[in-house]
């Protein structure tokens, strides 16, 4: 069995701390991220941190961009 150091193949319910850097003027991105997390996202200077399942990140980004909100980066902070 090979060791996998990355997470694209992680289709489990395991959650990761993820930072979403977005330009959220009216709180829509925060609401979208919150809908995928069991806790409220932590507001940062330029985005939000939240605990989400790895497989949900592309869906979160799709929903945020569908609201015409810019996504500048997404960073997995910890397992």
N, C-alpha and C positions, 0 to 999 in steps of 0.2 A: 504494500500500500504506500503510495507516494504522499509526502507531506505537502500540504498546500498552504502557502504563506499569504495568499490573497483571499478575498471573500466573494468574488463573483459567483462562485458555485455554492454559496451558502443560502439554501432555500429552507432554512429552519426558522423557528419562531424566536431564535436567539436575538436579543436586542444589542445594539451598539450605540455608543454616544456619538452623535453626528452633528457637525456644525454646518448650517446652511447660511451662506452669505448671500443675502438678497436685499433689494431695495424695496422695503415694505412700508409704504406711506400710510395706508389705511387699515393695516392689521389683517388683510386677507391671507397673506402667506402664513402668518402666525396661526390662524384658524385652520388652515389646511394641514400644517405640520401637526398641530394638536390633535387633529382627527385620526392620526396614525400613531399617536403616542398615548400611553396610559397616564402621562403627567403633562402639565403645561410646559411648553418650551421655555427655556431660559433665554430672556432677551439679552443680547450683546450689542455692542456699539454698531455693528454692521450686519446683524443677522440674528440667528437663533441656534441654540443647542437643544437637542432632544434625543431621547432614547427611542430608536426605531429599529425594526427588523431590516436587515440589509436588502431584502427583496422588495421592500416598499419604497426605497429611495427613488428609482426611476418613475414610479407612479406619483410620488410627491412632486417631483420636478415637473412632470407633465401637467399636473393640476395647477401648480404655481405659474408656469409659463402660459397656460391657457387663460389665466387672468391678466396677461400682459405685464407680468412682474419679472424683472430681470434677475437671473440667478448667476452670480459671479463665481462661486466655487462651493464645493461640498467636500468636507474633510471628515473622515472617520477618526475620532479621537481616541477611543478605547473600546475594548470588548466588553 
